[in-house]
Amino acid sequence: MNRKEYLIPDDDEYEVSSPFDGAFEKGRVFSVAQLNEFVKGCFDANPFFSSVRVRGEISNLSYSGGHAYFSLKDGKAIIRAVMFRSSLARLKFRPEDGQKVVLTGAVTLYVAGGTYQITASSMEPDGVGALALAFEQLKRKLAAEGLFDESIKKPLPKCPRRIGVITSPTGAAVRDIISVTGRRFPICDIVLYPSLVQGEGAEAMLIEGIKYFGRGGSDVDVIIIGRGGGSIEDLWAFNSEALAREIRRSQVPVISAVGHETDFTICDFASDKRAPTPSAAAELAVPDTASMLVRFGNLENRMAELTKKRIERYRQGLGSLSGRRVMTDPRFYAEQRRMKLLDLSSSLERNMTRSVADGRKRLAGRADMLNALSPLRVLSKGYTAVFDGDGRSVRSASGVSVGDSVSLTLADGRIDAEVTGITLERTEQNGQTNDV
């Protein structure tokens, strides 16, 4: 079968002809696969369908094997689309559901499914540039991770000794930084890490510069990274996710000075401080020597004034002390102290005498109490205490037996005796008579 050209006339009327001679003979029966192959051939044979630009909204987006599968829709219709990994890798932004895009691709038919689709070779946001969209996507992502939080940013040193500068060695940025630093704080050293600032290889060199200065091996106190102004394409190396993360890993504070005041990059948000221009970055990095000299002069005058006032106050105090009698007549002061000592001694002696008397009175009272409770006081009245042979007190006549040895304790001595007889007295209790 001979292929024929499938043309699209200028008047938008499509003259449909078969790409295969004799394909539709009257009464011929085709399989489903043959029919789909034929329709696919119609798409493939027409050069119009090889590169079509279509505007629509992405929906039902999914990724598999590095390829993107989605639908493109407007208010009236929908078409299936696919973008293979190689084409996807060339995009500056990441496709998302709901994005309005313009894609370029070939219209073809998927034979097995019987559906036609667009195989996209390129894609761009509709109404906004791809780089601008990629910037906003990355900014949202890193902000959600907390990479831009002010709470994690490091303070700048007040008087740095060395500044690491990452920029082009031939650009205006490095000249501005050197000029401003030399004018404001000439004792500070500038260490340059030469780097590309746009184009291929720039991103990798900028990251290496941050690593060189930021990991503690270069002995710098602050880092300035930047360049002069330019288009978003010129500044794109500073919109690197890898660069932003390396800046946050830096042990040394980083000042970002990319472009002009109206230019913003991911590097600006990730850095510890953003300066609108390289010159402004140098002003942020170092103090102004002239202003410091004025401030130090003011402090010196203030200190001299305060010292003068303090000396005068001490002089007046010394004059007041020198006029007192204790200073003019030291013997008077010693006499005053001696009299005070005598008063204290007399007071102590009186207190001691009073304390001893009170103590003796309390001791005598307690002795009388003890004497009143003493068994010897009872014995002095003619009573006797009886103890058995084991030294136990005998409280009842039934507590001993005839023949037992006992001792009798009197007020003035002890008598040893032997029990020769026991008489128990009878008592009457509750109407009953008991032997006691």
NUSE-645833 format. One line per 2 residues: number of its first residue (from 1); their letters; for each residue z, y negated, x of C-alpha. Coordinates in Angstrom, 2 decimals, decimal comma. Layout:
# NUSE-645833
NUM) A) Z Y X | ...
This chain:
# NUSE-645833
1) MN) 0,00 0,00 0,00 | -0,94 -3,44 1,28
3) RK) 1,64 -6,21 1,21 | 0,68 -9,46 -0,48
5) EY) 2,18 -12,90 0,15 | 4,84 -13,85 -2,43
7) LI) 4,39 -17,62 -2,91 | 6,40 -20,33 -4,69
9) PD) 4,01 -22,99 -6,04 | 4,97 -26,68 -5,82
11) DD) 5,14 -27,03 -9,61 | 8,13 -24,62 -9,66
13) EY) 6,18 -22,04 -11,66 | 6,56 -18,64 -10,06
15) EV) 3,51 -16,39 -9,96 | 5,02 -12,94 -9,82
17) SS) 2,89 -10,28 -8,15 | 3,76 -6,89 -6,78
19) PF) 4,21 -6,58 -3,03 | 2,78 -3,08 -3,32
21) DG) -0,76 -2,37 -4,53 | -0,84 0,01 -7,46
23) AF) 2,90 0,32 -7,66 | 2,94 0,07 -11,43
25) EK) 0,27 2,40 -12,62 | 0,28 2,91 -16,36
27) GR) 2,59 5,71 -17,39 | 4,14 6,14 -13,94
29) VF) 7,86 7,04 -13,94 | 10,20 5,75 -11,18
31) SV) 13,65 6,83 -10,12 | 16,43 4,23 -10,21
33) AQ) 16,49 4,10 -6,40 | 12,70 3,58 -6,29
35) LN) 12,92 0,74 -8,77 | 15,74 -0,94 -6,85
37) EF) 13,84 -0,51 -3,59 | 10,81 -2,13 -5,21
39) VK) 12,83 -5,12 -6,42 | 14,48 -5,43 -2,99
41) GC) 11,01 -5,44 -1,48 | 10,06 -8,32 -3,75
43) FD) 12,98 -10,36 -2,40 | 12,37 -9,40 1,21
45) AN) 8,63 -10,07 1,05 | 9,01 -13,64 -0,20
47) PF) 9,87 -16,11 2,62 | 11,54 -18,43 0,09
49) FS) 14,40 -15,97 -0,31 | 14,89 -15,52 3,42
51) SV) 16,73 -18,83 3,75 | 18,18 -20,33 0,58
53) RV) 20,85 -23,05 0,38 | 23,25 -22,64 -2,53
55) RG) 26,18 -24,78 -3,67 | 29,14 -23,20 -5,44
57) EI) 32,84 -22,33 -5,46 | 34,23 -19,33 -3,57
59) SN) 36,14 -16,79 -5,64 | 37,34 -13,18 -5,31
61) LS) 37,34 -13,52 -1,52 | 38,31 -10,46 0,51
63) YS) 37,96 -9,36 4,11 | 37,13 -5,90 5,38
65) GG) 36,15 -4,84 8,87 | 35,90 -8,49 9,87
67) HA) 33,33 -9,22 7,13 | 33,91 -11,55 4,17
69) YF) 33,00 -10,47 0,64 | 33,15 -13,00 -2,19
71) SL) 31,46 -14,50 -5,22 | 29,85 -17,92 -5,46
73) KD) 30,08 -19,52 -8,86 | 29,50 -22,71 -10,79
75) GK) 30,20 -23,57 -14,39 | 27,39 -21,39 -15,73
77) AI) 26,74 -18,46 -13,41 | 28,01 -16,32 -10,55
79) IR) 26,40 -14,45 -7,65 | 27,77 -11,95 -5,17
81) AV) 27,79 -12,93 -1,49 | 28,68 -11,45 1,88
83) MF) 29,12 -12,98 5,31 | 29,16 -10,61 8,23
85) RS) 31,56 -10,84 11,13 | 29,11 -12,37 13,63
87) SL) 28,27 -15,27 11,29 | 31,91 -15,68 10,22
89) AR) 33,01 -16,12 13,84 | 30,81 -19,20 14,18
91) LK) 32,57 -21,11 11,39 | 34,95 -23,89 12,36
93) FR) 37,04 -23,35 9,22 | 38,33 -20,30 7,36
95) PE) 36,85 -19,69 3,88 | 39,40 -19,64 1,06
97) DG) 39,30 -19,05 -2,68 | 38,60 -22,23 -4,60
99) QK) 36,69 -23,96 -1,79 | 33,45 -25,67 -2,76
101) VV) 30,84 -24,86 -0,15 | 27,15 -24,97 0,60
103) LT) 25,97 -21,76 2,20 | 22,66 -20,76 3,71
105) GA) 21,49 -17,17 3,51 | 18,97 -14,58 2,46
107) VT) 18,75 -13,38 -1,14 | 18,42 -9,62 -1,29
109) LY) 19,27 -6,67 -3,46 | 21,94 -4,08 -2,77
111) VA) 20,03 -0,92 -3,63 | 22,99 1,40 -4,20
113) GG) 24,74 -0,99 -6,58 | 21,67 -2,45 -8,22
115) TY) 22,99 -6,00 -7,81 | 21,41 -8,85 -5,97
117) QI) 23,42 -10,95 -3,53 | 23,25 -13,57 -0,83
119) TA) 23,83 -12,55 2,76 | 25,19 -15,82 4,18
121) SS) 24,30 -16,83 7,72 | 26,11 -20,19 7,70
123) ME) 28,49 -22,14 5,50 | 29,83 -25,67 5,32
125) PD) 32,33 -27,36 3,02 | 30,79 -29,30 0,17
127) GV) 31,79 -32,95 0,38 | 33,88 -32,69 3,57
129) GA) 32,94 -31,70 7,10 | 33,70 -28,23 8,42
131) LA) 35,75 -29,62 11,30 | 37,78 -31,83 8,98
133) LA) 38,53 -28,87 6,72 | 39,41 -26,66 9,70
135) FE) 41,77 -29,40 10,92 | 43,57 -29,59 7,57
137) QL) 43,83 -25,80 7,30 | 45,37 -25,46 10,77
139) KR) 47,66 -28,43 10,17 | 49,02 -26,86 6,96
141) KL) 49,49 -23,48 8,65 | 51,43 -24,79 11,66
143) AA) 53,48 -27,20 9,55 | 54,53 -24,30 7,30
145) EG) 55,76 -22,46 10,42 | 57,93 -25,44 11,36
147) LF) 55,92 -26,17 14,52 | 55,89 -29,91 13,79
149) DE) 59,56 -30,29 12,78 | 61,26 -33,29 14,36
151) SI) 64,44 -31,27 14,83 | 62,83 -29,09 17,53
153) KK) 61,26 -31,91 19,51 | 62,69 -32,86 22,91
155) PL) 63,80 -36,41 23,77 | 61,94 -38,33 26,47
157) PK) 63,74 -39,10 29,75 | 64,82 -42,74 30,17
159) CP) 63,81 -43,06 33,84 | 61,39 -40,30 34,90
161) RR) 60,76 -39,73 38,59 | 57,45 -37,87 38,15
163) IG) 54,92 -37,82 35,32 | 52,39 -35,03 34,86
165) VI) 49,08 -36,25 33,41 | 46,49 -33,88 31,92
167) TS) 43,15 -35,59 31,40 | 39,72 -36,16 32,93
169) PT) 39,97 -37,42 36,52 | 37,03 -39,79 35,94
171) GA) 37,87 -41,16 32,49 | 39,40 -44,46 31,51
173) AV) 42,55 -42,74 30,26 | 43,90 -41,83 33,70
175) RD) 43,14 -45,32 35,04 | 45,01 -46,90 32,13
177) II) 48,03 -44,63 32,63 | 48,17 -45,32 36,38
179) SV) 47,77 -49,08 35,82 | 50,46 -49,38 33,15
181) TG) 52,93 -47,13 34,99 | 52,43 -49,00 38,26
183) RR) 53,06 -52,32 36,56 | 56,09 -51,25 34,53
185) FP) 57,84 -48,71 36,79 | 56,20 -48,46 40,24
187) IC) 58,80 -46,07 41,70 | 57,56 -43,29 39,38
189) DI) 55,03 -40,80 40,81 | 51,92 -39,68 38,88
191) VL) 50,71 -36,10 39,26 | 47,23 -35,47 37,81
193) YP) 46,03 -32,13 36,48 | 42,25 -32,68 36,20
195) SL) 40,78 -31,17 33,06 | 37,75 -31,27 30,84
197) VQ) 38,57 -33,10 27,62 | 35,62 -32,03 25,48
199) GE) 33,00 -29,34 25,28 | 33,05 -25,75 26,42
201) GA) 36,02 -24,82 28,59 | 38,05 -27,92 27,71
203) EA) 40,54 -26,09 25,49 | 41,35 -23,47 28,14
205) ML) 41,84 -26,12 30,86 | 44,14 -28,22 28,67
207) IE) 46,27 -25,15 27,94 | 46,47 -24,30 31,64
209) GI) 47,56 -27,86 32,37 | 50,47 -27,57 29,91
211) KY) 51,43 -24,23 31,46 | 51,32 -25,72 34,97
213) FG) 53,58 -28,65 34,15 | 55,61 -27,22 31,29
215) RG) 57,01 -24,02 32,76 | 59,26 -25,61 35,37
217) GS) 57,15 -25,11 38,50 | 55,87 -28,65 39,04
219) DV) 59,11 -30,70 38,93 | 57,83 -33,34 36,50
221) DV) 60,10 -35,04 33,96 | 57,53 -35,74 31,24
223) II) 53,91 -34,77 30,49 | 51,12 -36,98 29,12
225) IG) 48,06 -35,19 27,68 | 45,15 -37,12 26,27
227) RG) 41,82 -38,88 26,51 | 39,99 -41,88 25,13
229) GG) 38,47 -42,12 21,67 | 35,50 -40,25 20,27
231) SI) 34,15 -38,37 17,29 | 35,97 -35,43 15,74
233) ED) 33,63 -33,16 17,67 | 34,56 -34,91 20,94
235) LW) 38,28 -34,53 20,22 | 38,06 -30,97 18,94
237) AF) 39,57 -29,34 22,06 | 42,86 -31,06 21,13
239) NS) 42,84 -29,36 17,70 | 43,50 -25,94 19,23
241) EA) 46,16 -23,68 17,74 | 46,75 -22,09 21,15
243) LA) 47,24 -25,53 22,74 | 49,74 -26,52 20,03
245) RE) 51,80 -23,38 20,61 | 51,78 -23,88 24,39
247) IR) 53,00 -27,45 23,92 | 55,95 -26,17 21,88
249) RS) 56,73 -23,60 24,60 | 56,85 -26,32 27,26
251) QV) 60,24 -26,89 28,86 | 59,21 -30,49 29,63
253) PV) 58,74 -33,09 26,85 | 55,08 -33,82 26,04
255) IS) 53,50 -37,12 24,97 | 50,14 -36,81 23,22
257) AV) 47,69 -39,72 23,66 | 44,38 -38,62 22,16
259) GH) 41,74 -41,11 21,07 | 42,50 -44,38 19,32
261) ET) 45,31 -45,35 16,99 | 43,47 -44,04 13,91
263) DF) 42,65 -40,67 15,51 | 44,98 -37,75 14,81
265) TI) 44,82 -34,27 16,31 | 46,91 -31,10 16,10
267) CD) 48,07 -31,93 19,64 | 49,61 -35,17 18,29
269) FA) 51,67 -33,33 15,67 | 52,83 -30,57 18,03
271) SD) 53,88 -32,90 20,87 | 57,36 -34,33 21,25
273) KR) 55,97 -37,86 20,95 | 52,64 -39,25 19,81
275) AP) 51,16 -42,39 21,37 | 48,16 -44,16 19,79
277) TP) 46,43 -44,62 23,18 | 46,85 -43,48 26,80
279) SA) 48,14 -46,95 27,71 | 50,75 -46,74 24,97
281) AA) 51,74 -43,28 26,25 | 52,48 -44,75 29,67
283) EL) 54,61 -47,46 28,04 | 56,57 -44,78 26,17
285) AV) 57,02 -42,67 29,29 | 58,53 -45,29 31,63
287) PD) 60,85 -48,29 31,25 | 59,74 -51,84 32,12
289) TA) 61,18 -52,85 35,49 | 61,12 -56,57 34,65
291) SM) 63,03 -55,99 31,42 | 65,49 -53,74 33,26
293) LV) 66,12 -56,44 35,88 | 66,80 -59,01 33,16
295) RF) 69,10 -56,60 31,37 | 70,91 -55,70 34,60
297) GN) 71,28 -59,42 35,38 | 72,82 -60,00 31,96
299) LE) 75,16 -57,07 32,47 | 76,13 -58,38 35,89
301) NR) 76,96 -61,80 34,47 | 78,89 -60,23 31,63
303) MA) 80,89 -58,04 34,03 | 81,65 -61,03 36,26
305) EL) 82,87 -63,02 33,24 | 85,05 -60,17 32,00
307) TK) 86,47 -59,63 35,50 | 87,27 -63,33 35,82
309) KR) 89,08 -63,33 32,47 | 91,04 -60,22 33,36
311) IE) 92,12 -61,67 36,72 | 93,26 -64,86 34,97
313) RY) 95,22 -62,82 32,43 | 96,91 -60,87 35,21
315) RQ) 97,67 -64,09 37,07 | 99,38 -65,54 34,02
317) GL) 101,34 -62,38 33,51 | 102,43 -62,38 37,13
319) GS) 103,52 -66,03 36,86 | 105,57 -65,19 33,79
321) LS) 107,26 -62,28 35,55 | 107,93 -64,21 38,73
323) GR) 109,95 -66,81 36,75 | 112,37 -64,26 35,34
325) RV) 115,94 -64,03 36,83 | 115,42 -60,42 37,75
327) MT) 112,78 -61,57 40,22 | 114,68 -64,62 41,55
329) DP) 118,13 -62,95 41,75 | 117,82 -59,17 42,30
331) RF) 121,65 -58,83 42,55 | 121,94 -60,03 38,96
333) YA) 119,66 -57,22 37,83 | 121,69 -54,66 39,84
335) EQ) 124,93 -55,97 38,30 | 123,46 -55,68 34,81
337) RR) 122,46 -52,09 35,50 | 125,94 -51,31 36,94
339) MK) 127,67 -52,64 33,84 | 125,37 -50,60 31,64
341) LL) 126,20 -47,51 33,69 | 129,96 -48,13 33,33
343) DL) 129,60 -48,46 29,55 | 127,70 -45,21 29,37
345) SS) 130,29 -43,45 31,56 | 133,18 -44,66 29,37
347) SL) 131,36 -43,63 26,23 | 130,69 -40,19 27,67
349) ER) 134,35 -39,75 28,66 | 135,54 -40,70 25,18
351) NM) 133,12 -38,35 23,57 | 134,18 -35,51 25,88
353) TR) 137,91 -36,07 25,11 | 137,21 -36,15 21,39
355) SV) 135,17 -32,99 21,60 | 137,85 -31,08 23,54
357) AD) 140,56 -32,07 21,05 | 138,42 -31,01 18,11
359) GR) 137,65 -27,73 19,83 | 141,33 -26,98 20,45
361) KR) 142,18 -27,70 16,82 | 139,48 -25,38 15,57
363) LA) 140,62 -22,64 18,03 | 144,26 -22,89 16,88
365) GR) 143,22 -22,59 13,25 | 141,21 -19,46 13,93
367) AD) 144,11 -17,98 15,99 | 146,47 -18,47 13,03
369) ML) 143,97 -16,74 10,76 | 143,70 -13,79 13,13
371) NA) 147,49 -13,58 13,53 | 147,96 -13,50 9,75
373) LS) 145,62 -10,54 9,52 | 147,08 -8,69 12,54
375) PL) 148,83 -5,30 11,86 | 151,50 -6,25 14,43
377) RV) 152,65 -9,05 12,15 | 153,28 -6,47 9,39
379) LS) 155,16 -4,14 11,78 | 157,45 -6,99 12,88
381) KG) 158,85 -6,99 9,35 | 160,25 -3,43 9,82
383) YT) 157,26 -1,41 8,77 | 156,03 1,62 10,78
385) AV) 152,53 3,01 11,28 | 152,29 6,83 11,40
387) FD) 149,52 8,65 13,34 | 148,89 12,42 13,54
389) GD) 148,34 14,37 16,70 | 144,66 13,35 16,81
391) GR) 145,50 9,66 16,57 | 144,40 9,33 12,94
393) SV) 146,41 7,12 10,61 | 148,57 9,04 8,15
395) RS) 148,34 7,27 4,78 | 149,93 9,98 2,58
397) AS) 152,76 12,53 2,91 | 150,26 15,20 1,97
399) GV) 148,27 14,34 5,08 | 150,67 16,27 7,39
401) SV) 152,43 19,59 7,36 | 155,86 20,75 8,52
403) GD) 155,77 21,32 12,26 | 152,99 18,75 12,93
405) SV) 153,49 16,31 15,78 | 153,23 12,64 14,79
407) SL) 153,79 9,31 16,47 | 155,49 6,34 14,89
409) TL) 154,32 2,88 15,97 | 156,81 0,03 15,56
411) AD) 156,60 -3,66 16,45 | 158,22 -3,07 19,87
413) GR) 157,10 0,46 20,80 | 156,20 4,02 19,76
415) ID) 158,27 7,12 18,76 | 156,96 10,70 19,06
417) AE) 158,37 13,07 16,41 | 157,87 16,40 14,69
419) VT) 157,62 16,84 10,91 | 160,60 18,95 9,76
421) GI) 160,28 18,39 6,08 | 158,04 16,73 3,44
423) TL) 159,15 15,26 0,11 | 156,47 14,27 -2,38
425) ER) 157,40 11,66 -5,00 | 156,38 12,16 -8,62
427) TE) 154,45 9,35 -10,42 | 153,62 8,99 -14,05
429) QN) 150,02 7,92 -14,91 | 148,35 7,85 -18,36
431) GQ) 151,22 9,76 -19,88 | 151,06 12,57 -17,31
433) TN) 153,46 13,35 -14,45 | 151,83 13,85 -11,00
435) DV) 153,34 14,87 -7,69 | 152,78 12,29 -5,00
